[in-house]
Amino acid sequence: MKKIVALLLCMLSGVALFGQITKFPPELIWWIQETQKVNRDIELSKFIKTDYVEIVILNRNVNRERYYPVFMRWNFSASRFAYCHIGTELLKEKNGMYRILYDVDSAVQIIDNKNNLLFEEYYGSSSGIDEVAWLRDDEIVGVGSNIGNDAKGNISVSLIIKSYQIKLDKVSVTTYVYKNAFSNDERQNIKMKWEEQRSDYFN
């Protein structure tokens, strides 16, 4: 009997940790569809909750003039905005299109309309957030990937979906992962960044 109770407790704790995504902005459906071009098994229901942290609001003033508005996403009431490519530079080519120079360490930032930095999260060169969209006024969803090794030691790409929920004095960050979605070579054949989809604007 004790073994059964212990098993049930483990199962319940697993449900709490390995929850599924219940809300997803329609503006990011294209990202899921793009990943399905190389792995048809990818579905939102198969992303597993792997982490949850709460980070204190920063409230640090920043200079927005160095940020490119093309990567900015306003929330619905225009009180906050989010970036997923801080440090990115745009170079205008002779043909009128733009070439993107990414920063090695990509970052997600949430800033209010008074230039107060509320939250920031940096990623290394092997991981990052490709795009963000507002789910509601106080929550954004980011989608991205992480390059690592699978169980056999081969280089593979795991997919990441993050929920950033803004509260009064903190930001709650929930991470969902689809491990070993496809190889790094397959990643090169799809367009997971919004700007990669815009061949009419970017080189």
C-alpha positions in Angstrom: 0.0 0.0 0.0 2.8 2.4 0.9 4.5 1.7 -2.4 1.2 2.6 -4.3 0.9 5.8 -2.4 4.5 6.7 -3.1 4.0 6.0 -6.8 0.8 8.1 -6.9 2.7 11.0 -5.2 5.5 10.7 -7.8 3.0 10.7 -10.6 1.3 13.8 -9.2 4.5 15.7 -8.8 5.5 14.7 -12.3 2.2 16.2 -13.6 3.0 19.4 -11.8 6.5 19.7 -13.2 5.9 18.3 -16.7 2.9 20.3 -17.5 1.8 21.2 -21.0 1.4 24.5 -22.8 -2.2 25.6 -22.6 -2.0 29.0 -24.2 0.0 30.0 -27.3 -0.2 33.3 -29.3 -1.5 32.8 -32.8 1.2 35.2 -34.1 3.8 32.4 -33.4 2.0 29.5 -35.1 4.2 30.0 -38.1 7.2 29.0 -36.0 5.7 25.7 -35.0 4.7 25.0 -38.7 8.3 25.8 -39.7 9.8 23.3 -37.4 7.3 20.7 -38.6 8.9 20.9 -42.0 11.7 18.7 -40.7 9.9 16.9 -37.9 6.2 16.2 -38.3 5.9 14.9 -34.8 6.4 18.3 -33.2 3.3 19.6 -31.5 2.6 22.1 -28.7 1.2 19.2 -26.5 4.6 17.5 -26.6 6.6 20.3 -25.1 7.5 19.4 -21.5 7.7 21.9 -18.6 11.2 21.8 -17.3 11.7 25.0 -15.3 10.0 27.7 -13.4 11.7 30.7 -11.8 10.6 34.1 -10.4 12.9 37.1 -11.0 12.6 40.4 -9.2 11.6 43.4 -11.4 14.8 45.5 -12.2 13.3 49.0 -12.7 16.5 50.2 -14.3 16.5 53.1 -16.8 17.8 52.4 -20.3 18.5 54.3 -23.5 16.1 52.9 -26.2 17.8 54.9 -29.0 20.3 52.1 -29.7 17.5 49.6 -30.2 16.0 48.9 -33.6 12.2 49.2 -33.6 11.8 46.5 -36.2 12.5 43.9 -33.4 10.2 45.6 -30.9 6.8 44.1 -30.0 4.3 46.4 -28.1 1.8 44.9 -25.8 -1.9 45.6 -26.4 -2.2 48.7 -24.2 1.2 50.1 -25.4 2.5 50.2 -21.8 5.3 47.8 -22.3 7.4 46.3 -25.1 9.7 43.4 -25.6 12.9 42.8 -27.6 14.4 39.4 -28.4 17.5 40.6 -30.3 19.2 43.2 -28.1 22.5 44.4 -29.5 21.5 43.6 -33.1 22.7 45.9 -35.9 21.2 46.5 -39.3 23.3 47.4 -42.3 21.6 48.8 -45.4 22.8 47.3 -48.6 23.1 49.0 -52.0 20.0 47.1 -53.1 18.0 48.8 -50.4 17.6 45.7 -48.3 19.1 45.1 -44.8 21.8 42.7 -43.5 21.5 41.7 -39.9 24.5 41.5 -37.6 23.4 39.6 -34.5 25.1 40.0 -31.1 26.8 36.8 -30.0 24.9 36.8 -26.7 21.2 37.2 -27.6 18.8 38.6 -24.9 15.2 39.1 -24.2 14.3 42.4 -22.6 11.0 43.8 -21.3 10.8 47.6 -21.0 8.0 50.0 -20.1 7.0 53.1 -21.9 9.0 55.2 -19.5 12.3 53.5 -20.5 12.5 51.4 -17.4 14.0 48.0 -17.9 11.8 45.5 -16.1 13.4 42.2 -17.1 16.3 40.8 -19.1 17.5 37.3 -19.8 20.7 36.6 -21.7 21.5 33.4 -23.7 24.8 32.0 -25.0 25.9 31.5 -28.5 24.4 28.0 -28.6 20.9 29.0 -27.5 18.4 31.9 -27.8 14.9 33.1 -28.4 14.0 33.5 -32.1 10.8 35.6 -31.6 8.4 36.9 -29.0 4.7 37.8 -29.0 2.3 39.1 -26.4 -0.3 36.7 -25.1 -1.9 39.4 -23.0 -0.8 42.8 -21.5 1.2 41.2 -18.8 2.6 38.1 -20.5 4.8 37.4 -23.5 5.7 34.1 -25.1 9.1 33.5 -26.6 10.2 30.7 -29.0 13.7 29.6 -29.6 16.2 26.7 -29.6 19.2 25.2 -27.9 22.0 23.4 -29.7 23.4 20.4 -27.7 24.1 16.7 -27.9 21.6 13.9 -28.0 22.1 10.6 -26.1 24.4 9.3 -28.8 26.6 12.3 -28.7 25.3 13.8 -32.0 24.7 17.5 -32.3 21.0 18.2 -32.1 18.5 21.1 -31.7 16.1 21.2 -28.8 13.1 23.6 -29.1 12.3 26.1 -26.3 9.0 27.9 -25.5 9.1 30.4 -22.6 6.3 32.2 -20.9 7.3 35.5 -19.2 4.5 36.7 -16.9 4.9 40.2 -15.4 3.6 40.6 -11.9 3.7 43.6 -9.5 7.3 43.1 -8.3 8.6 40.1 -10.3 8.5 38.2 -13.6 7.6 34.5 -13.6 9.5 32.6 -16.3 8.2 29.1 -17.3 10.3 27.0 -19.7 8.9 24.2 -21.9 11.3 22.0 -24.0 11.0 19.6 -26.9 14.2 17.7 -26.7 16.3 16.7 -29.7 13.8 17.9 -32.3 16.1 17.6 -35.2 19.8 17.8 -36.3 21.7 21.0 -36.7 21.9 20.4 -40.4 18.2 20.2 -40.6 17.9 23.4 -38.7 19.8 25.1 -41.5 17.1 24.2 -44.0 14.3 26.0 -42.2 13.6 29.6 -41.2 12.9 29.9 -37.5 13.5 33.6 -37.1 10.8 36.1 -38.1 13.3 38.1 -40.2 14.3 35.0 -42.1 10.7 34.8 -43.3 11.0 38.4 -44.7 13.1 38.0 -47.8 11.5 41.1 -49.1 13.2 43.2 -46.4 16.3 41.4 -45.2 19.2 39.7 -47.1 
